[in-house]
């Protein structure tokens, strides 16, 4: 039966769902975004493992220009002094059609908006009021427009403002006492790393990830630093105090225009109290970046909603929440563990960790159990 949907939020999750509906169904939909335009200047990188690439290929992502992405085959582990510990093959999860992929977020957004931007996106839309009318949901916006829909799909991020219109229980994101610093390196870094691979440097209370994002040899660099508070005006001093103190030769990584933000996570998995309302992407659960699954889980959750919609089972038996929670718990558990393991501050503990790493990356059962459950096809 034909349905009408309002998708709140024009990020990766919302646009992925919009593409599936547009290309594979006759359902009606509109994407509502509170900002005045799509942000395409966010050039930072994202990683997409095979689970999300397989989904995106169903909406022809495999036709995107190969110059605008990269397929690293290996994850190299280093200590903070840039001494290599071991490496892990990512290609074992690849197929001819689905490969571990890195690219700029703006590249993915640009692709996802192509077929829906003109007719199916409305900007500057802030919700003023919601109500139920004849088993449908009436959404009123602050510009005095409205929409009457069968379903509301909330995809407006970890600090979702839409959730407050439907839920009495708050699920306020919590600060993880960590800060992320990001920069795009336009030129070859002076580190002794293989720039074809993903490089992970682990130090006391910090770790750095570098990876290529296109064929232009540009690298995305993200540094996570433990910190009891977030002070954007003192990011440089935090880097010097924690990172450069351990390895001064890393200074060149932070010489460019760096951007920083505090890391938040969603404390609980809470089901929607309205069977017509569903949360996807970070609005369902905000992940730490230490498993590189934020974008991937946004894509997965959008596809799960679409699949249930096609089967006319979207509002039956709370299936979506149960299955999404199972997946999110797996990713969250590993993300939290990685944050701890990457940041050991004791030198003896770091050495023990490194010995275990060398052992574990050679064990197929561990790799399949730890990564395989996330990178499932």
SELO-659880 format. One record per residue: residue number from 1; residue in one letter; y, z, x of N, C-alpha, C in turn. Coordinates in steps of 0.02 Angstrom, whole numbers, plus 50000, padded with zeros to 5 digits. Atoms other than C-alpha are relative to their C-alpha. Example, Ala and Ser with C-alpha at 12.3 -4.5 7.8 and 13.67 -1.06 7.14 Angstrom:
% residues 2
1,A,49941,50000,50045,49775,50390,50615,50060,50000,50045
2,S,49941,49997,49958,49947,50357,50684,50055,50037,49961
END
This chain:
% residues 377
1,X,49940,50000,50042,50000,50000,50000,50062,50000,50044
2,X,49939,50006,49961,50171,49952,50065,50042,50063,49997
3,X,49961,49939,49996,50275,50100,50124,50067,49986,50033
4,X,49935,50004,49968,50453,50130,50180,50010,50060,50044
5,X,49993,49946,49952,50491,50233,50335,50070,50003,50029
6,X,49939,49989,49961,50644,50308,50417,49977,50029,50067
7,X,50016,49976,49933,50622,50326,50605,50064,50028,50030
8,X,49940,49967,49976,50746,50452,50675,49997,50005,50076
9,X,49998,49999,49927,50785,50416,50858,49977,49934,50029
10,X,50014,50066,49970,50789,50255,50960,49981,50007,50073
11,X,50027,49994,49932,50699,50315,51116,49934,49964,50005
12,X,50063,50034,49989,50530,50261,51182,49953,50009,49940
13,X,50046,49987,50056,50431,50344,51041,50021,49961,49938
14,X,49976,50032,50061,50539,50280,50898,49996,49924,50004
15,X,50001,50073,49992,50553,50102,50966,49929,49973,50005
16,X,50070,50022,49998,50367,50091,51003,49971,49996,49930
17,X,50024,50001,50069,50325,50137,50824,50031,49942,49961
18,X,49965,50054,50035,50456,50015,50759,49969,49932,50017
19,X,50030,50063,49980,50377,49874,50859,49932,49989,49968
20,X,50066,50007,50031,50203,49909,50792,50007,49983,49926
21,X,49990,50014,50071,50266,49910,50613,50025,49929,49990
22,X,49970,50067,50006,50369,49752,50639,49949,49945,50013
23,X,50044,50054,49978,50233,49651,50725,49931,50001,49967
24,X,50069,49995,50024,50076,49713,50637,49993,50025,49928
25,X,50006,49976,50070,50118,49762,50457,50057,49971,49958
26,X,49946,50021,50044,50226,49727,50306,50038,50060,49973
27,X,49963,49941,50021,50292,49905,50290,50074,49992,50016
28,X,49928,50001,49987,50480,49927,50279,50019,50060,50044
29,X,49979,49945,49957,50570,50032,50408,50071,49988,50024
30,X,49935,50003,49968,50737,50072,50485,50002,50055,50053
31,X,49992,49952,49946,50774,50158,50651,50072,50025,49998
32,X,49934,49969,50002,50920,50280,50641,50013,50039,50065
33,X,49983,49968,49937,51005,50334,50802,50070,50031,49995
34,X,49936,49966,50007,51145,50463,50810,50053,49976,50050
35,X,49952,50028,49952,51223,50384,50965,50027,49934,49975
36,X,49968,50061,50022,51337,50234,50947,49967,49937,50026
37,X,50034,50058,49972,51226,50120,51052,49939,50024,50039
38,X,50057,49984,49958,51064,50113,51150,50023,50010,50071
39,X,49982,49987,49931,51079,50187,51322,49954,49961,50046
40,X,50039,50042,49956,51021,50051,51441,50020,50008,50073
41,X,49978,49989,49931,51107,50118,51597,49960,50056,50034
42,X,50042,49947,49971,50975,50253,51625,49947,49966,50043
43,X,50044,50039,49958,50894,50168,51773,49944,50039,50033
44,X,50051,49962,49966,50777,50308,51821,49930,49976,49982
45,X,50067,50026,50007,50592,50275,51838,49956,50040,49953
46,X,50053,49968,50039,50443,50314,51727,49933,49973,50025
47,X,50068,50020,49982,50257,50307,51759,49959,49993,49936
48,X,50042,50012,50058,50137,50234,51632,49928,49989,50024
49,X,50070,50008,49982,49951,50261,51656,49965,49954,49949
50,X,50035,50052,50038,49818,50150,51579,49996,50015,49925
51,X,50003,49983,50071,49812,50246,51415,50059,49971,49961
52,X,49941,50026,50035,49989,50193,51370,50008,49924,50009
53,X,49996,50072,49990,49981,50018,51447,49955,49963,49951
54,X,50045,50032,50048,49832,49976,51338,50032,49996,49931
55,X,49965,49999,50065,49934,50025,51184,50057,49949,50000
56,X,49942,50045,49997,50090,49930,51239,49979,49927,50001
57,X,50023,50070,49998,49989,49773,51271,49984,49973,49930
58,X,50011,50022,50069,49951,49769,51085,50064,49973,49968
59,X,49936,50028,50023,50136,49729,51061,50029,49956,50056
60,X,49983,50052,49952,50136,49601,51203,50040,50023,50061
61,X,49966,49976,49940,50201,49711,51343,49977,49963,50063
62,X,50027,50036,49942,50090,49611,51462,50039,49935,50015
63,X,49959,50060,49989,50215,49467,51443,50066,50015,50036
64,X,49938,49982,49967,50357,49564,51524,50000,49976,50072
65,X,49995,50026,49932,50421,49499,51691,49970,50048,50051
66,X,50033,49959,49949,50314,49562,51835,50048,50023,50054
67,X,49951,49980,49949,50469,49572,51944,50032,50067,49983
68,X,49966,49939,50023,50532,49719,51841,49954,50061,49996
69,X,50046,49943,50000,50382,49832,51868,49959,49999,50064
70,X,50042,49995,49940,50258,49888,52000,49933,50032,49980
71,X,50066,49972,50014,50073,49933,52005,49974,50037,50062
72,X,50026,49962,49942,50044,50069,52136,49926,50017,49990
73,X,50072,49988,50004,49860,50090,52175,49979,50070,50024
74,X,50020,49937,49967,49865,50256,52267,50054,50053,49994
75,X,49956,49942,49997,49941,50429,52257,49988,50035,50067
76,X,50005,49968,49935,49976,50498,52432,50029,50070,49997
77,X,49978,49931,49997,49989,50686,52456,50026,50017,50070
78,X,49970,49978,49937,50103,50756,52593,50022,50073,49993
79,X,49966,49936,50002,50166,50926,52642,50075,49986,50006
80,X,49928,50009,50001,50354,50954,52641,50027,49975,50068
81,X,49980,50025,49934,50360,50911,52827,49983,49926,50008
82,X,50017,50072,50001,50301,50735,52781,49935,49985,50037
83,X,50065,50010,49970,50128,50760,52856,49950,49985,49944
84,X,50046,50019,50053,49996,50670,52753,49940,50046,49997
85,X,50057,49956,50012,49860,50777,52676,49939,49958,49981
86,X,50055,50041,50025,49752,50651,52582,50029,49950,49950
87,X,49976,50047,50051,49762,50514,52452,49948,49994,49944
88,X,50041,50007,50059,49693,50478,52280,50009,49931,49970
89,X,49996,50066,50028,49652,50307,52210,50014,50003,49925
90,X,49984,50005,50071,49734,50269,52042,49969,49937,49970
91,X,50025,50064,50024,49658,50095,52031,49931,50006,49966
92,X,50066,49992,50030,49487,50164,51979,50004,50004,49924
93,X,49991,49997,50073,49560,50185,51804,50026,49933,49973
94,X,49972,50063,50020,49628,50007,51802,49948,49951,49975
95,X,50039,50059,50017,49559,49851,51720,50045,49940,50015
96,X,49959,50059,49989,49620,49672,51733,50062,49999,49956
97,X,49945,50001,50049,49730,49700,51580,50043,50062,50002
98,X,49962,49937,50001,49782,49881,51602,50001,50031,50070
99,X,49993,49973,49933,49849,49944,51767,50054,50054,50000
100,X,49949,49948,49992,49944,50100,51817,50066,49966,50018
101,X,49937,50038,49994,50126,50045,51804,50059,50046,50009
102,X,49936,49965,49993,50294,50108,51864,50056,49950,49988
103,X,49943,50043,50015,50461,50039,51806,50059,50044,49980
104,X,49942,49963,50023,50635,50089,51752,49995,50010,49924
105,X,50001,49986,50072,50650,50171,51582,50040,49947,49961
106,X,49958,50049,50034,50789,50049,51537,49965,49933,49991
107,X,50039,50062,50006,50670,49903,51568,49955,50002,49939
108,X,50043,49992,50059,50549,49970,51438,50040,50001,49936
109,X,49958,49998,50060,50687,50009,51314,50027,49930,49982
110,X,49974,50069,50010,50760,49834,51337,49946,49957,49967
111,X,50054,50039,50030,50590,49759,51297,49987,50021,49928
112,X,50018,49974,50066,50556,49871,51147,50054,49984,49947
113,X,49946,50011,50048,50725,49835,51067,50006,49926,49978
114,X,49988,50071,50011,50712,49645,51071,49992,49977,49928
115,X,50015,50026,50067,50633,49613,50901,50026,50042,49943
116,X,49979,49956,50055,50711,49756,50805,50073,50019,50002
117,X,49932,49976,49990,50886,49784,50873,50048,49979,49945
118,X,49950,50026,50047,50982,49674,50752,49989,50023,49928
119,X,50014,49987,50071,50896,49702,50585,49975,50069,49985
120,X,50036,49937,50015,50808,49868,50605,50027,50061,50036
121,X,49970,49942,49966,50924,49983,50704,50069,50013,49972
122,X,49934,49980,50022,51073,50079,50638,50025,50057,50044
123,X,49974,49951,49952,51184,50177,50758,50055,50042,49969
124,X,49950,49954,50025,51304,50321,50736,49979,50035,49937
125,X,50027,49972,50061,51190,50395,50603,49979,50073,50011
126,X,50016,49928,49996,51193,50585,50592,49982,50026,49931
127,X,50024,49975,50064,51094,50668,50455,50043,50058,49976
128,X,49960,49948,50031,51196,50775,50337,49959,50044,49953
129,X,50038,49964,50051,51069,50823,50206,49935,49962,49985
130,X,50062,50031,50023,50889,50790,50152,49976,50036,49937
131,X,50027,49971,50061,50803,50817,49986,49941,49958,49977
132,X,50057,50037,50026,50646,50765,49892,50016,49975,49930
133,X,49985,50032,50063,50656,50645,49747,49941,49956,49981
134,X,50057,50038,50025,50503,50584,49651,49950,49984,50055
135,X,50049,50005,49946,50383,50615,49797,50024,49957,50058
136,X,49970,50034,49944,50501,50526,49915,50053,50046,50032
137,X,49950,49959,49965,50629,50592,50039,50066,49961,50001
138,X,49933,50029,50001,50814,50558,50016,50038,50027,50060
139,X,49962,49980,49941,50912,50560,50179,50073,49979,49990
140,X,49929,50015,50005,51101,50572,50171,50032,50008,50069
141,X,49967,50000,49935,51204,50530,50325,50074,50019,49992
142,X,49930,49976,50004,51377,50593,50368,50051,49943,49992
143,X,49954,50055,50014,51451,50418,50346,49994,49978,49927
144,X,50007,50010,50072,51408,50430,50160,49950,49944,49981
145,X,50055,50045,50017,51259,50311,50170,49938,50042,49990
146,X,50062,49963,50012,51083,50361,50120,49940,49952,50001
147,X,50062,50039,50002,50902,50303,50121,49947,50041,49965
148,X,50054,49968,50036,50757,50343,50006,49935,49971,50028
149,X,50059,50024,49963,50591,50332,50100,49937,50038,49981
150,X,50065,49967,50010,50407,50372,50088,49985,50050,50056
151,X,50014,49958,49942,50398,50446,50263,50061,50004,50046
152,X,49950,49991,49947,50515,50516,50394,49963,50013,50065
153,X,50030,49991,49935,50460,50496,50574,50054,50023,50048
154,X,49948,49969,49959,50560,50611,50687,49984,49988,50074
155,X,50010,50017,49930,50580,50546,50865,50065,50010,50039
156,X,49935,49990,49969,50745,50621,50920,50000,50052,50056
157,X,50002,49962,49938,50687,50718,51073,49983,50073,49994
158,X,50022,49930,49996,50643,50894,51128,50048,50047,49964
159,X,49951,49959,50035,50805,50964,51056,50014,49972,49931
160,X,49995,50033,50065,50773,50878,50889,50044,50038,49952
161,X,49957,49970,50051,50914,50914,50768,49973,49987,49930
162,X,50029,50017,50065,50816,50832,50627,49951,50053,49976
163,X,50051,49950,50018,50681,50966,50632,50030,50056,49957
164,X,49969,49944,50036,50804,51097,50566,50010,49985,49926
165,X,49991,50018,50070,50823,51000,50403,49935,50009,49960
166,X,50064,49997,50035,50638,51016,50364,49960,50064,50014
167,X,50040,49943,49980,50572,51171,50453,50040,50065,50001
168,X,49969,49933,49997,50613,51355,50429,49985,50034,50067
169,X,50019,49971,49936,50518,51407,50585,50032,49960,50057
170,X,49970,50033,49942,50613,51370,50745,49949,49992,50056
171,X,50043,50011,49942,50525,51297,50895,50046,49982,50059
172,X,49947,50012,49951,50669,51314,51017,49971,49990,50070
173,X,50024,50011,49932,50633,51237,51189,50022,50056,50047
174,X,49985,49947,49952,50628,51361,51334,50010,49971,50070
175,X,49985,50020,49932,50698,51342,51508,49942,50021,50045
176,X,50058,49987,49958,50555,51330,51635,50020,50031,50067
177,X,49975,49974,49936,50663,51402,51775,49986,49950,50056
178,X,50007,50053,49951,50659,51237,51865,50052,49946,49985
179,X,49949,50052,50006,50784,51098,51897,49973,49936,50030
180,X,50020,50066,49975,50752,50912,51919,50061,49964,50029
181,X,49948,50040,49967,50855,50805,52037,49972,49929,50008
182,X,50025,50068,49998,50842,50616,52028,50050,49952,50032
183,X,49958,50051,49971,50908,50466,52124,49958,49937,50010
184,X,50032,50063,49984,50866,50282,52143,50019,49981,50072
185,X,49987,50019,49930,50849,50234,52327,50001,49924,50005
186,X,49991,50073,49998,50918,50059,52349,49974,49970,50065
187,X,50023,50025,49936,50864,50043,52529,49938,50038,50022
188,X,50060,49969,49975,50709,50086,52627,50013,50072,50023
189,X,49991,49931,49979,50690,50274,52648,49976,50007,50072
190,X,50019,49990,49930,50671,50341,52824,49938,50045,50006
191,X,50061,49960,49998,50518,50440,52776,49941,49958,50024
192,X,50060,50034,49978,50351,50396,52851,49950,49999,49942
193,X,50043,50006,50059,50272,50345,52685,49984,49926,49988
194,X,50016,50068,50022,50188,50192,52612,50038,49988,49935
195,X,49956,50010,50058,50318,50126,52491,49966,49959,49944
196,X,50038,50033,50052,50184,50031,52395,49964,50051,49955
197,X,50037,49947,50035,50110,50197,52337,50048,50051,49969
198,X,49964,49941,50024,50165,50352,52243,49992,50054,50053
199,X,50003,49948,49949,50209,50487,52369,50021,50067,49971
200,X,49986,49933,50024,50204,50672,52328,50005,50047,50059
201,X,49988,49952,49946,50281,50795,52452,50005,50070,49970
202,X,50004,49933,50029,50240,50978,52416,50026,50053,50048
203,X,49973,49946,49959,50339,51126,52481,50005,50065,49961
204,X,49992,49936,50034,50379,51306,52440,50052,49995,49945
205,X,49956,50001,50058,50455,51312,52265,50034,49933,49988
206,X,49972,50067,50011,50487,51125,52267,49947,49947,50012
207,X,50040,50058,49982,50404,50955,52266,50042,49937,49987
208,X,49964,50063,50005,50466,50776,52283,49951,49945,49985
209,X,50041,50058,50016,50394,50619,52205,50042,49937,50011
210,X,49968,50065,49989,50440,50443,52263,49952,49945,49980
211,X,50043,50057,50016,50375,50280,52193,50042,49937,49987
212,X,49964,50063,50012,50425,50095,52181,50005,49987,49925
213,X,49990,50013,50071,50496,50038,52013,50006,49926,49984
214,X,49997,50072,50011,50504,49849,52037,49983,49965,50065
215,X,50016,50039,49940,50475,49709,52161,50058,49996,50049
216,X,49941,50000,49957,50649,49736,52236,49997,50054,50054
217,X,50011,49945,49953,50581,49881,52339,50046,50060,49987
218,X,49962,49940,50019,50688,50007,52246,49951,50056,49986
219,X,50042,49942,50010,50615,50181,52242,50033,50051,49954
220,X,49976,49944,50041,50633,50316,52111,49980,50065,50035
221,X,50013,49935,49969,50647,50490,52185,50017,50056,49952
222,X,49989,49941,50041,50626,50649,52084,49980,50062,50041
223,X,50014,49937,49966,50637,50823,52160,50004,50056,49950
224,X,50002,49942,50045,50586,50976,52060,50008,50063,50042
225,X,49985,49939,49962,50656,51142,52121,49998,50060,49953
226,X,49999,49937,50037,50620,51316,52058,50069,50032,50003
227,X,49934,49967,50001,50780,51402,52003,50005,50042,49937
228,X,49994,49956,50057,50818,51548,51889,50052,49978,49950
229,X,49948,50026,50046,50968,51458,51816,50018,49929,50020
230,X,49978,50069,49986,51040,51284,51803,50076,49999,50005
231,X,49928,50005,49988,51211,51258,51879,50014,49930,50029
232,X,49991,50069,49977,51253,51072,51888,50052,49991,50055
233,X,49948,50005,49949,51404,51105,51999,49974,50020,50069
234,X,50027,49977,49936,51293,51180,52134,49932,49970,50016
235,X,50064,50033,49988,51149,51057,52136,49990,49986,50075
236,X,50005,50015,49928,51186,51004,52316,49982,50062,50040
237,X,50014,49939,49963,51185,51183,52376,49929,50025,49986
238,X,50069,49981,50016,51020,51215,52285,49951,49958,50041
239,X,50042,50044,49960,50943,51065,52372,50000,50024,50073
240,X,49995,49977,49931,51005,51128,52540,49963,50066,50010
241,X,50030,49934,49994,50945,51305,52508,49924,49999,49997
242,X,50073,50000,50011,50769,51261,52450,49965,49944,50036
243,X,50035,50058,49974,50724,51086,52507,50016,49987,50074
244,X,49981,50019,49932,50823,51046,52664,49988,50057,50050
245,X,50016,49944,49956,50793,51219,52734,49929,49993,50028
246,X,50070,50010,49979,50608,51172,52742,49991,49936,50041
247,X,50004,50062,49961,50639,50996,52808,50068,49966,50000
248,X,49932,50029,49997,50816,50946,52861,50001,49924,50002
249,X,50002,50073,49994,50760,50766,52891,49998,49965,49932
250,X,50000,50029,50067,50750,50741,52702,50071,49990,49973
251,X,49931,50003,50024,50940,50746,52691,50020,49932,49973
252,X,49980,50067,50021,50956,50557,52675,49979,49984,49928
253,X,50022,50012,50068,50862,50563,52511,50052,50021,49949
254,X,49953,49970,50047,51003,50661,52431,50073,49981,50014
255,X,49932,50020,49983,51153,50572,52506,50033,49958,49946
256,X,49973,50043,50053,51174,50454,52358,50022,50042,49940
257,X,49977,49967,50062,51241,50495,52185,49940,50027,49962
258,X,50059,49970,50032,51110,50617,52122,50017,50026,49931
259,X,49993,49972,50068,51084,50670,51942,49951,50057,49993
260,X,50044,49942,50008,51011,50836,51889,49999,50022,49928
261,X,50005,49972,50067,50952,50922,51732,49949,50058,50001
262,X,50048,49944,50003,50859,51082,51684,49936,49978,49966
263,X,50064,50016,50031,50675,51073,51639,49986,50049,49943
264,X,50018,49961,50060,50631,51132,51464,49930,49981,49977
265,X,50064,50015,50030,50465,51143,51375,49998,50028,49930
266,X,50008,49976,50068,50412,51168,51195,49947,50055,49999
267,X,50046,49944,49995,50329,51339,51176,49939,49997,49954
268,X,50054,50000,50049,50221,51303,51023,49988,49931,49971
269,X,50014,50059,50040,50135,51165,50927,50003,50022,49927
270,X,49991,49980,50070,50197,51182,50750,49993,49939,49954
271,X,50008,50056,50047,50139,51069,50607,50061,49993,49955
272,X,49947,50010,50049,50263,50993,50488,49982,50035,49935
273,X,50012,49968,50064,50282,51091,50328,50008,49951,49942
274,X,49993,50052,50051,50316,50929,50234,49952,49944,50017
275,X,50051,50050,49986,50172,50807,50220,50028,49929,50006
276,X,49968,50065,49993,50296,50663,50221,50040,49994,50065
277,X,49960,49998,49939,50375,50712,50387,49954,50009,50060
278,X,50042,49997,49940,50298,50684,50560,50044,49997,50062
279,X,49963,49996,49937,50356,50721,50737,49961,49964,50054
280,X,50032,50037,49946,50320,50606,50883,50041,50007,50064
281,X,49966,49995,49936,50364,50600,51067,50020,50072,50016
282,X,49977,49933,49980,50464,50747,51135,50018,50043,49940
283,X,49986,49961,50060,50508,50799,50957,49938,50038,49978
284,X,50063,49964,50014,50324,50847,50938,49989,50053,50053
285,X,50010,49954,49944,50309,50926,51110,50034,49973,50062
286,X,49967,50019,49938,50415,50922,51267,49957,50018,50059
287,X,50043,49989,49942,50309,50902,51425,50040,50009,50063
288,X,49973,49999,49932,50348,50950,51603,49982,49935,50033
289,X,50013,50065,49969,50357,50797,51716,49945,50000,50052
290,X,50048,49994,49945,50220,50859,51832,49933,49967,49988
291,X,50059,50041,50013,50085,50752,51751,50021,49928,49988
292,X,49972,50067,50011,50200,50600,51730,49974,49969,49935
293,X,50027,50024,50063,50147,50586,51548,50051,50002,49942
294,X,49951,49996,50053,50310,50607,51452,50006,49936,49960
295,X,49994,50065,50034,50334,50422,51413,49933,49980,49970
296,X,50066,50019,50024,50147,50395,51395,49981,50034,49935
297,X,50017,49963,50061,50126,50531,51265,50045,49980,49941
298,X,49957,50026,50053,50276,50463,51168,49969,49937,49970
299,X,50032,50063,50022,50188,50294,51161,49937,50015,49960
300,X,50062,49982,50035,50022,50373,51112,50013,50027,49930
301,X,49987,49969,50065,50095,50477,50971,50026,49949,49950
302,X,49975,50053,50044,50187,50325,50900,49942,49957,49974
303,X,50057,50042,50020,50026,50225,50899,49953,50038,49952
304,X,50042,49960,50045,49930,50368,50817,50028,49999,49929
305,X,49968,50003,50066,50057,50370,50675,49988,49932,49968
306,X,50010,50068,50027,50044,50181,50654,49929,49989,49977
307,X,50070,50009,50019,49854,50184,50651,49984,50034,49934
308,X,50011,49965,50063,49850,50315,50513,50037,49967,49943
309,X,49962,50035,50052,49984,50221,50418,49963,49939,49976
310,X,50038,50060,50018,49880,50063,50422,49938,50016,49959
311,X,50060,49979,50036,49729,50157,50358,50016,50038,49936
312,X,49976,49963,50059,49835,50239,50221,49975,50072,50001
313,X,50023,49931,49992,49787,50409,50291,50053,50045,50033
314,X,49949,49964,49963,49953,50466,50361,50012,50070,49974
315,X,49984,49934,50028,49981,50611,50241,49938,50035,49973
316,X,50062,49970,50024,49799,50660,50216,49970,50047,50052
317,X,50038,49952,49960,49716,50816,50287,50031,50021,50067
318,X,49966,49979,49939,49845,50844,50424,49967,49973,50063
319,X,50037,50030,49945,49744,50728,50536,50043,49989,50062
320,X,49957,50016,49943,49890,50676,50644,50014,50062,50041
321,X,49983,49940,49963,49941,50853,50691,49940,50026,50040
322,X,50059,49973,49967,49764,50907,50733,49983,49959,50063
323,X,50018,50042,49944,49728,50758,50846,50054,49999,50054
324,X,49945,50001,49951,49900,50754,50928,50002,50066,50038
325,X,50000,49934,49967,49888,50941,50966,49946,50003,50053
326,X,50055,50000,49951,49721,50916,51054,50020,49963,50063
327,X,49978,50040,49942,49793,50781,51166,50056,50036,50038
328,X,49943,49967,49969,49954,50876,51198,49979,50062,50040
329,X,50023,49940,49965,49861,51034,51248,49968,49982,50067
330,X,50031,50022,49938,49761,50939,51379,50054,49984,50052
331,X,49947,50020,49954,49918,50864,51456,50042,50060,50021
332,X,49959,49942,49984,50018,51026,51446,49965,50046,50050
333,X,50037,49956,49955,49881,51127,51531,50001,49974,50071
334,X,50000,50029,49933,49872,51007,51677,50071,49998,50030
335,X,49930,50001,49976,50062,50991,51689,50020,50068,50026
336,X,49983,49931,49978,50082,51180,51700,49964,50018,50065
337,X,50038,49985,49940,49944,51194,51829,50029,49964,50061
338,X,49971,50038,49944,50020,51056,51936,50064,50031,50026
339,X,49937,49970,49979,50189,51141,51937,49988,50060,50045
340,X,50017,49942,49958,50109,51298,52008,49972,49977,50067
341,X,50035,50022,49939,49998,51207,52134,50046,49963,50048
342,X,49955,50038,49957,50136,51094,52198,50051,50045,50036
343,X,49944,49958,49977,50253,51242,52230,49980,50063,50037
344,X,50021,49940,49964,50150,51371,52324,50048,50013,50058
345,X,49952,49984,49948,50272,51461,52439,49968,50031,50062
346,X,50035,49968,49944,50146,51551,52550,49965,49948,50043
347,X,50032,50048,49955,50092,51451,52703,49924,50003,49999
348,X,50073,49997,50004,49913,51518,52701,49972,49971,49935
349,X,50023,50027,50064,49897,51475,52516,50007,49924,49999
350,X,49991,50073,49995,49967,51301,52549,49943,49968,50039
351,X,50054,50027,49959,49836,51272,52683,49934,49999,49961
352,X,50061,49998,50041,49697,51327,52566,50003,49945,49946
353,X,49992,50053,50050,49766,51213,52429,49986,49931,50030
354,X,50009,50066,49968,49770,51066,52550,49927,49986,50017
355,X,50072,50008,49986,49589,51096,52601,49963,49981,49935
356,X,50032,50015,50064,49537,51097,52418,50017,49930,49976
357,X,49979,50068,50020,49638,50938,52385,49958,49947,50035
358,X,50040,50048,49962,49548,50845,52524,49929,49995,49972
359,X,50067,49998,50027,49384,50898,52447,49997,49969,49930
360,X,50002,50020,50070,49427,50866,52264,50012,49925,49989
361,X,49984,50072,50011,49501,50690,52282,49941,49955,50015
362,X,50059,50040,49985,49331,50632,52344,49944,50011,49948
363,X,50052,49983,50049,49235,50704,52195,50013,49963,49934
364,X,49993,50040,50060,49211,50581,52052,50001,50042,49937
365,X,50003,49958,50060,49169,50718,51928,50066,50035,49988
366,X,49935,49967,50007,49332,50809,51963,50052,49950,49976
367,X,49950,50051,50018,49437,50650,51952,49992,49980,49927
368,X,50012,50020,50069,49356,50598,51789,50017,50057,49952
369,X,49985,49943,50044,49374,50773,51717,50074,50016,49996
370,X,49930,49979,49997,49553,50806,51773,50047,49944,49978
371,X,49957,50057,50017,49632,50633,51760,49971,49957,49944
372,X,50032,50044,50048,49506,50537,51657,50012,50018,49928
373,X,49988,49977,50069,49534,50643,51502,50071,49983,49979
374,X,49931,50019,50016,49719,50598,51512,50008,49925,49999
375,X,49993,50071,49994,49704,50418,51567,49947,49962,49959
376,X,50054,50029,50040,49574,50381,51433,50021,49932,49972
377,X,49988,50066,50030,49559,50202,51370,49971,49998,49930
END
